[in-house]
């Protein structure tokens, strides 16, 4: 071993000992002919003193930031007035006896642990960014999370089984990343968006309990909680219903938070239906820390003359929602204008409001509502003096998205979160979504089991519910799953309802349909977004902050300059011809 101790683990108990440490120069200082080095390794920082009479003093004068060092020296106590309370090792220092420069470093493009460095620079020099204390902590947190997950799965008789990365393109929602085949010219593998079909095949193979921590790939528009390649804990089990699966995954989640970050998520997680979540919170991943709720007031408005409210109140495809903000009457006119612009992003044509002032309600819309209707609204949302009520009136989707996102924005602006952690299960999702052209698309994926039989499903497709469930923590969906279709007739019915012909079904899913006819057990499962889960546990804003080598929001790697062109010779071997879009 090159070292006897880690830098960050030295303390008063080591005083008088001769130690060997290895690490990077975090900082170098000259004081009156004495050189001080802050040496950093994965456990922390310790101060090293090099006196002028040290035989390696001249060598020490050449040391700069990020040089890699091995230092032998004696641990001594610092004088009381020199103790550094900001360091775990601040009560001691090492007087160097021998110094070895293991490697030098070019001047770094940014100071390690500097907070004002741009994200682009950090991603380009990610190997330096990963040296920072915060990134070291996040990667260790991630490692602890995966370790706990594996241990839990192993202890519950799940088998860790790998599934292929080179597979067949199937319609799963997002675009596939394609890999051209050299041996089959003109044909392509697809990188898996999830191991969905393979894990179902493993259930048909009799393994009963499977898990895998696996990379998935989706070519989709990116945002803070998305990456083109991401990691998930993938779980599948036979002979368990949704309640049993949810109970087991809840047990794992509760244990994970307690073990890794010492957070008690409380008792049994509450459950809400998809319909209630959309009606009350405007979103299917509600942040239950926010004490704001959308209240439907259609029943109060259908007979008024104010068409802005009356028409959507009477239209089954529309709604009028009201959201009370306690103590929100202090929100300024300028801020209301900003909120109006904000909801316009989601298609809202405006943002009506009523302020509950000391001298009574105030709003430009009061003259259109009348005193009686105004009071009935105030009573229904239980508004008090000092509150403000915001309204949405439009198609259901527009109102839900506008008020649902406004709810989250106001919570951030006013900091009105009531809890630190709020897990909740969302259940009873619709089986299908209806597109503008009247066709159906799967809310989750085409292999999710409906809550009705095949015959009933055909006649109730637009209203049928699925046996799906999502786990939401603090407004982020951290996991989702469902009971799967295990009978070929049901699978054929679902594919048919999705507009997939028998011929296309055989071409895309023939292997699955065939396997379903050979004694497929009832089965279901769940997938946890590992990156998103760690992001929440680490209190980060983006999953990029908890991935060692992430992509940018344009799906590029600034470190390696990927994606990149390849030589024409390689393209010819793959029978691939590139046709670039014409520049404007």
CORBELVEN-V640071 format. One record per residue. N is the residue number from 1. RES is the residue in three letters. PHI is phi in whole degrees, 0 to 359 (999 if undefined). D_CENTER is the distance of its C-alpha to the mean C-alpha in whole Angstrom. Layout:
N;RES;PHI;D_CENTER
N;RES;PHI;D_CENTER
This chain:
1;UNK;999;39
2;UNK;283;39
3;UNK;237;38
4;UNK;258;39
5;UNK;215;37
6;UNK;275;33
7;UNK;304;34
8;UNK;285;31
9;UNK;258;33
10;UNK;284;37
11;UNK;207;38
12;UNK;300;42
13;UNK;293;42
14;UNK;267;42
15;UNK;301;45
16;UNK;93;48
17;UNK;273;46
18;UNK;266;46
19;UNK;233;43
20;UNK;246;41
21;UNK;236;38
22;UNK;228;36
23;UNK;171;33
24;UNK;254;33
25;UNK;285;34
26;UNK;278;32
27;UNK;198;35
28;UNK;232;39
29;UNK;222;41
30;UNK;250;45
31;UNK;227;47
32;UNK;57;51
33;UNK;86;51
34;UNK;254;49
35;UNK;260;45
36;UNK;246;42
37;UNK;239;39
38;UNK;265;36
39;UNK;256;34
40;UNK;240;31
41;UNK;227;29
42;UNK;291;26
43;UNK;260;27
44;UNK;146;29
45;UNK;234;32
46;UNK;225;35
47;UNK;272;38
48;UNK;243;41
49;UNK;251;44
50;UNK;242;47
51;UNK;279;50
52;UNK;299;53
53;UNK;276;55
54;UNK;290;52
55;UNK;297;53
56;UNK;258;50
57;UNK;298;50
58;UNK;298;51
59;UNK;296;48
60;UNK;297;45
61;UNK;295;46
62;UNK;272;45
63;UNK;289;41
64;UNK;230;39
65;UNK;304;35
66;UNK;73;33
67;UNK;297;36
68;UNK;263;35
69;UNK;234;38
70;UNK;238;40
71;UNK;231;42
72;UNK;252;44
73;UNK;191;45
74;UNK;257;46
75;UNK;280;44
76;UNK;232;46
77;UNK;279;45
78;UNK;282;45
79;UNK;296;47
80;UNK;306;46
81;UNK;281;46
82;UNK;248;44
83;UNK;294;41
84;UNK;256;37
85;UNK;287;35
86;UNK;280;32
87;UNK;250;32
88;UNK;297;32
89;UNK;262;35
90;UNK;292;37
91;UNK;271;40
92;UNK;228;41
93;UNK;208;41
94;UNK;249;43
95;UNK;270;46
96;UNK;291;46
97;UNK;252;49
98;UNK;219;47
99;UNK;234;45
100;UNK;230;44
101;UNK;273;41
102;UNK;280;39
103;UNK;193;38
104;UNK;264;38
105;UNK;218;35
106;UNK;295;36
107;UNK;303;35
108;UNK;284;31
109;UNK;289;30
110;UNK;207;28
111;UNK;287;29
112;UNK;304;26
113;UNK;74;24
114;UNK;289;25
115;UNK;269;23
116;UNK;258;24
117;UNK;281;24
118;UNK;294;22
119;UNK;298;19
120;UNK;297;21
121;UNK;293;23
122;UNK;297;21
123;UNK;288;19
124;UNK;293;23
125;UNK;250;24
126;UNK;300;21
127;UNK;297;23
128;UNK;277;24
129;UNK;301;21
130;UNK;291;20
131;UNK;283;23
132;UNK;295;22
133;UNK;300;22
134;UNK;294;18
135;UNK;288;17
136;UNK;299;19
137;UNK;295;18
138;UNK;294;14
139;UNK;292;15
140;UNK;292;18
141;UNK;300;15
142;UNK;300;13
143;UNK;297;16
144;UNK;295;17
145;UNK;296;14
146;UNK;293;15
147;UNK;298;19
148;UNK;296;19
149;UNK;301;17
150;UNK;298;20
151;UNK;297;22
152;UNK;297;21
153;UNK;298;22
154;UNK;299;25
155;UNK;290;26
156;UNK;254;26
157;UNK;68;28
158;UNK;270;25
159;UNK;261;26
160;UNK;275;23
161;UNK;236;24
162;UNK;278;23
163;UNK;238;23
164;UNK;292;24
165;UNK;267;22
166;UNK;268;25
167;UNK;220;26
168;UNK;259;27
169;UNK;292;25
170;UNK;228;24
171;UNK;289;23
172;UNK;236;20
173;UNK;114;18
174;UNK;273;17
175;UNK;286;20
176;UNK;272;20
177;UNK;273;21
178;UNK;255;25
179;UNK;237;27
180;UNK;292;30
181;UNK;264;33
182;UNK;287;36
183;UNK;278;38
184;UNK;234;37
185;UNK;307;38
186;UNK;83;36
187;UNK;244;34
188;UNK;224;30
189;UNK;276;27
190;UNK;236;24
191;UNK;285;21
192;UNK;291;19
193;UNK;287;16
194;UNK;193;16
195;UNK;276;19
196;UNK;311;20
197;UNK;289;23
198;UNK;292;24
199;UNK;289;23
200;UNK;292;25
201;UNK;296;28
202;UNK;294;27
203;UNK;293;28
204;UNK;293;31
205;UNK;274;32
206;UNK;93;32
207;UNK;281;30
208;UNK;68;29
209;UNK;223;26
210;UNK;230;23
211;UNK;211;20
212;UNK;195;18
213;UNK;263;16
214;UNK;224;15
215;UNK;280;14
216;UNK;232;14
217;UNK;224;15
218;UNK;218;15
219;UNK;270;17
220;UNK;225;15
221;UNK;298;15
222;UNK;263;12
223;UNK;209;10
224;UNK;299;8
225;UNK;252;4
226;UNK;226;7
227;UNK;219;10
228;UNK;295;13
229;UNK;237;13
230;UNK;218;10
231;UNK;243;10
232;UNK;223;11
233;UNK;275;13
234;UNK;255;15
235;UNK;227;18
236;UNK;214;21
237;UNK;212;24
238;UNK;261;28
239;UNK;60;30
240;UNK;226;27
241;UNK;268;26
242;UNK;297;23
243;UNK;295;24
244;UNK;291;25
245;UNK;295;22
246;UNK;299;20
247;UNK;297;22
248;UNK;292;21
249;UNK;291;17
250;UNK;293;18
251;UNK;299;20
252;UNK;295;18
253;UNK;296;15
254;UNK;296;18
255;UNK;294;19
256;UNK;299;16
257;UNK;295;16
258;UNK;291;19
259;UNK;289;20
260;UNK;270;18
261;UNK;236;17
262;UNK;55;20
263;UNK;247;18
264;UNK;267;20
265;UNK;278;18
266;UNK;84;22
267;UNK;281;23
268;UNK;303;23
269;UNK;295;19
270;UNK;292;21
271;UNK;233;21
272;UNK;225;21
273;UNK;282;22
274;UNK;304;20
275;UNK;298;23
276;UNK;292;23
277;UNK;298;20
278;UNK;292;20
279;UNK;291;24
280;UNK;268;23
281;UNK;235;20
282;UNK;72;20
283;UNK;206;16
284;UNK;269;15
285;UNK;227;12
286;UNK;293;14
287;UNK;272;14
288;UNK;280;17
289;UNK;282;17
290;UNK;268;19
291;UNK;276;23
292;UNK;237;23
293;UNK;220;24
294;UNK;276;25
295;UNK;247;29
296;UNK;286;30
297;UNK;234;34
298;UNK;305;35
299;UNK;295;38
300;UNK;267;39
301;UNK;239;39
302;UNK;295;41
303;UNK;251;44
304;UNK;274;44
305;UNK;272;45
306;UNK;286;42
307;UNK;297;41
308;UNK;303;38
309;UNK;261;37
310;UNK;294;39
311;UNK;295;39
312;UNK;294;35
313;UNK;295;36
314;UNK;269;38
315;UNK;269;36
316;UNK;300;34
317;UNK;271;32
318;UNK;234;31
319;UNK;201;31
320;UNK;241;31
321;UNK;243;29
322;UNK;237;29
323;UNK;229;27
324;UNK;274;29
325;UNK;249;28
326;UNK;303;30
327;UNK;59;32
328;UNK;268;30
329;UNK;295;34
330;UNK;279;34
331;UNK;298;31
332;UNK;285;33
333;UNK;299;34
334;UNK;297;33
335;UNK;292;29
336;UNK;298;30
337;UNK;298;31
338;UNK;295;27
339;UNK;294;26
340;UNK;297;28
341;UNK;296;27
342;UNK;297;23
343;UNK;290;24
344;UNK;294;26
345;UNK;302;22
346;UNK;261;22
347;UNK;96;26
348;UNK;291;27
349;UNK;273;31
350;UNK;180;31
351;UNK;218;30
352;UNK;287;33
353;UNK;207;33
354;UNK;229;36
355;UNK;266;36
356;UNK;264;38
357;UNK;278;40
358;UNK;300;43
359;UNK;264;45
360;UNK;115;44
361;UNK;293;41
362;UNK;222;41
363;UNK;185;39
364;UNK;296;41
365;UNK;266;40
366;UNK;300;42
367;UNK;294;45
368;UNK;272;44
369;UNK;271;43
370;UNK;87;46
371;UNK;296;46
372;UNK;293;46
373;UNK;294;43
374;UNK;303;41
375;UNK;294;42
376;UNK;295;41
377;UNK;293;37
378;UNK;302;37
379;UNK;294;38
380;UNK;293;36
381;UNK;268;33
382;UNK;58;35
383;UNK;279;35
384;UNK;238;37
385;UNK;304;38
386;UNK;100;36
387;UNK;268;33
388;UNK;226;32
389;UNK;243;31
390;UNK;257;29
391;UNK;235;30
392;UNK;231;29
393;UNK;219;31
394;UNK;183;30
395;UNK;300;29
396;UNK;306;27
397;UNK;298;24
398;UNK;294;24
399;UNK;297;25
400;UNK;298;22
401;UNK;293;20
402;UNK;294;22
403;UNK;287;22
404;UNK;297;19
405;UNK;284;17
406;UNK;296;20
407;UNK;304;20
408;UNK;290;16
409;UNK;293;18
410;UNK;296;21
411;UNK;300;19
412;UNK;290;18
413;UNK;297;21
414;UNK;261;23
415;UNK;51;21
416;UNK;248;22
417;UNK;291;19
418;UNK;263;21
419;UNK;226;19
420;UNK;276;17
421;UNK;223;15
422;UNK;216;15
423;UNK;280;14
424;UNK;203;16
425;UNK;269;16
426;UNK;249;17
427;UNK;229;20
428;UNK;58;22
429;UNK;290;21
430;UNK;298;23
431;UNK;289;24
432;UNK;229;24
433;UNK;248;24
434;UNK;265;27
435;UNK;281;27
436;UNK;301;29
437;UNK;272;32
438;UNK;91;32
439;UNK;285;30
440;UNK;253;27
441;UNK;226;24
442;UNK;286;22
443;UNK;296;19
444;UNK;258;17
445;UNK;207;20
446;UNK;290;23
447;UNK;251;24
448;UNK;284;22
449;UNK;283;26
450;UNK;279;27
451;UNK;271;29
452;UNK;232;32
453;UNK;281;34
454;UNK;298;35
455;UNK;296;38
456;UNK;294;36
457;UNK;300;33
458;UNK;299;35
459;UNK;267;37
460;UNK;232;34
461;UNK;303;31
462;UNK;285;30
463;UNK;241;30
464;UNK;295;29
465;UNK;260;26
466;UNK;258;24
467;UNK;263;23
468;UNK;253;19
469;UNK;207;17
470;UNK;239;13
471;UNK;257;12
472;UNK;243;10
473;UNK;232;10
474;UNK;54;11
475;UNK;84;10
476;UNK;245;7
477;UNK;284;7
478;UNK;263;6
479;UNK;196;10
480;UNK;208;12
481;UNK;196;16
482;UNK;191;19
483;UNK;282;23
484;UNK;264;24
485;UNK;288;27
486;UNK;239;30
487;UNK;238;33
488;UNK;298;34
489;UNK;297;36
490;UNK;295;33
491;UNK;297;30
492;UNK;295;33
493;UNK;296;33
494;UNK;296;30
495;UNK;298;30
496;UNK;296;33
497;UNK;296;31
498;UNK;276;29
499;UNK;82;32
500;UNK;266;32
501;UNK;291;35
502;UNK;301;37
503;UNK;294;37
504;UNK;293;34
505;UNK;299;32
506;UNK;293;35
507;UNK;292;34
508;UNK;274;30
509;UNK;233;30
510;UNK;304;33
511;UNK;296;32
512;UNK;288;30
513;UNK;300;33
514;UNK;295;35
515;UNK;295;34
516;UNK;296;33
517;UNK;270;37
518;UNK;242;38
519;UNK;73;37
520;UNK;280;33
521;UNK;282;32
522;UNK;300;30
523;UNK;205;26
524;UNK;197;23
525;UNK;188;19
526;UNK;199;16
527;UNK;230;13
528;UNK;260;10
529;UNK;284;6
530;UNK;298;8
531;UNK;299;6
532;UNK;293;2
533;UNK;296;6
534;UNK;294;8
535;UNK;304;6
536;UNK;293;7
537;UNK;295;10
538;UNK;268;11
539;UNK;58;11
540;UNK;261;10
541;UNK;264;9
542;UNK;217;7
543;UNK;291;6
544;UNK;302;10
545;UNK;285;11
546;UNK;237;10
547;UNK;247;11
548;UNK;299;15
549;UNK;229;16
550;UNK;275;13
551;UNK;263;15
552;UNK;280;15
553;UNK;287;14
554;UNK;255;17
555;UNK;61;16
556;UNK;242;19
557;UNK;254;19
558;UNK;288;22
559;UNK;288;23
560;UNK;257;24
561;UNK;60;25
562;UNK;266;23
563;UNK;286;24
564;UNK;216;28
565;UNK;296;31
566;UNK;238;33
567;UNK;300;36
568;UNK;302;38
569;UNK;300;40
570;UNK;294;37
571;UNK;297;36
572;UNK;296;39
573;UNK;298;39
574;UNK;267;36
575;UNK;58;38
576;UNK;248;35
577;UNK;243;37
578;UNK;267;34
579;UNK;239;35
580;UNK;280;33
581;UNK;296;33
582;UNK;289;36
583;UNK;282;35
584;UNK;293;36
